[in-house]
């Protein structure tokens, strides 16, 4: 976009940033001509999306299948109480349109997967990763390296956060900062460790600023470095990150496919084993049936068990599922129903073992597949035939509406 395309309304709306020394109409025109894809409309996504809309990014694509829950509202300030139970992308779009109706908002109610990542990223100028799991972070990083796109990355945990800009054309990527993908469950997420809302604002705002710097050419983006923020002492520290000598470039998502499916693991895979080995362990069926399933694998007579906490299921469940919180299930596996085709209401007094009279079995699901995989592994170690649904409730929400009805 040339500066001549800024109309009087643009100049009035963005006057305070246009008059910044070194910014001007050329930088504003660059923002108006930009297409930014944001992964996640949650804790980090809320400030990112709000500021991107306000600053005048021409097109914003939001990728997130999740729905708004009461427990989100203390930090995901783009959503309101009235939005509880609705899709986050719809709530976020309404808020962004309210901030700036001239911005084009595109919403994708899907999980980012190896099947759709390259297609979704194609044609955008920059990707901002506001996700909350390692599988998505590494997938976004690798897809951006393949397509030659800059990636603004951020993460929060407890009172601390990190921000970086990864771009293989400028040097380091996420695989140079953290070469090994942490094992599932080895790092607690915010639902376990907790997080304060204002920290999301600090890190998310910093991520939005990094995107603006990359798109406009102002300042010095966080290439080859990571900024670490401690909210309790208000400190910021920048640590250099260098490309690992000899690290093979990512040219195909098949190279690291196991990293994107790390939520699939069986009870016979020891802690510390690679995600690739975990995937191999799930390739066949043992005496207890498959350790993991996709939603497409679920048969009509399977028993679905939602193991999320009470506050999570308040915003919605898979139709026909029963609810047994994970802690209660592991403390008393006898709460699982028998999986016979004649009666699914009886309780068990002994381990569940598959036999010819039983239906396909019991499938556990949580929000994203991490907790259900852990629970299934523990139950299977006691010869209880259960499976975990990969991707959990988010993967269910990612399906086309007819499959979810």
Residue, then its C-alpha position, 0 to 999 in steps of 0.5 A: x500500500x502506498x502512502x497516498x492510499x491513506x484516506x482522511x479517516x485513516x489519518x484521523x484514526x491512526x494520527x497518534x502513531x503516524x506522528x511518531x518519529x520514524x513511523x509515519x504514513x509509510x509504516x501505517x500503510x504497511x500495517x494496513x496492507x499486512x495479513x497476520x495469522x494468530x494462533x489462539x484467542x486465549x490469554x496471549x491472543x486476547x491482547x495480541x488480537x486487540x492491539x493488532x485490530x487497534x493498530x490497523x492490521x489490514x487482515x487478521x486470521x485467527x485460528x482457534x477451535x476452543x470455546x469461552x469458559x468462566x475460568x478464562x475470563x480473569x486473563x482472556x480479556x477479549x471475552x465477556x461473561x456473555x460469551x461463555x459457551x460460544x466460540x472464542x473466535x466469534x467472541x474475539x471477532x465481535x470485540x475486534x470489529x468493535x475496536x476497528x470495523x475497517x479491519x478484515x477478520x478471518x476466523x478458522x475454528x480448527x486446531x492447527x495440524x500438520x494437514x492444514x498448517x502450510x495451507x493456513x500459513x500460505x499467503x500471510x506476512x507473519x504468524x504469531x503463536x499464542x498457543x499453549x502446548x508444545x506440539x502446536x508451537x513446534x508445528x508453527x515454527x516448522x511450518x514458518x521455516x518451510x514457508x520462509x515466514x517470521x514467527x512471533x513466539x511467546x510463552x507464559x508460566x506462573x509469574x514469568x514469560x518469554x518472547x522471541x522472533x524466529x525467522x530462519x532467514x535471520x538465524x535462530x528458530x525455536x529448534x535452536x532455542x529448545x532443540x528437544x521437545x519436552x515430553x508430554x506432561x513434563x512441563x505443567x501448563x497454566x491449568x496446573x501451575x496457574x497464571x495471572x492475567x496481567x502477565x498475559x497482557x505484558x507478554x501478549x502486548x510485547x508479542x504484538x509490538x514485535x509483529x509491528x516492528x517486523x512488518x514496518x521495519x522500525x526498531x530491532x526485532x527480537x531475532x536471535x534472542x529471547x526476552x525473559x520477563x519476571x513479573x514479580x520484580x518487573x525485570x526484563x532480560x534479553x538472552x542471545x540465541x544462535x543457530x545450532x551449527x549443522x542443524x538440518x533445515x526443516x523442509x518437510x513436516x514429515x521430518x518431525x511429524x512425531x513432535x506434532x502428535x506427542x500427545x499420543x503415548x501408551x503406558x508401556x512407553x517409559x518416561x523420557x522415551x521419544x515421541x516417535x517411539x510413543x507413536x510407534x507403540x500406538x501403531x497396533x493394538x495390544x490386549x487392551x485395544x488401542x491406546x489412542x484414538x481419533x474422533x473418526x475412530x470412535x464408534x457409535x456404541x463406544x462409551x465416552x468419558x469426559x475427564x475435565x474438571x467441573x468448571x471446564x465441562x460447564x461450557x459444553x461436552x461431547x453429546x452422550x459423554x459421561x463426566x468423571x473428573x480425572x482425579x476422581x477417576x484415577x482414585x476410583x476406576x470402578x466408576x467406569x461403566x461396563x462396556x457391554x452392549x446390553x447394559x452400560x450403567x453397571x459399575x465395575x468391581x474388577x479391571x475391564x478387559x475386552x472380550x467378544x461380548x463388549x463394544x469397542x470400549x471406553x474412550x477418555x477425552x480432556x481438553x487437548x489430549x494430554x491429561x486423557x493420555x496420562x490417565x489412560x496410560x495409568x489405567x492401562x497399566x492396571x489392565x483397564x481397557x481404555x483409550x485416549x482421544x487425541x486432541x481431546x475436546x478441541x479436536x472435537x470442536x475442530x470437526x465440521x458441524x454435522x459430525x458434531x451434531 
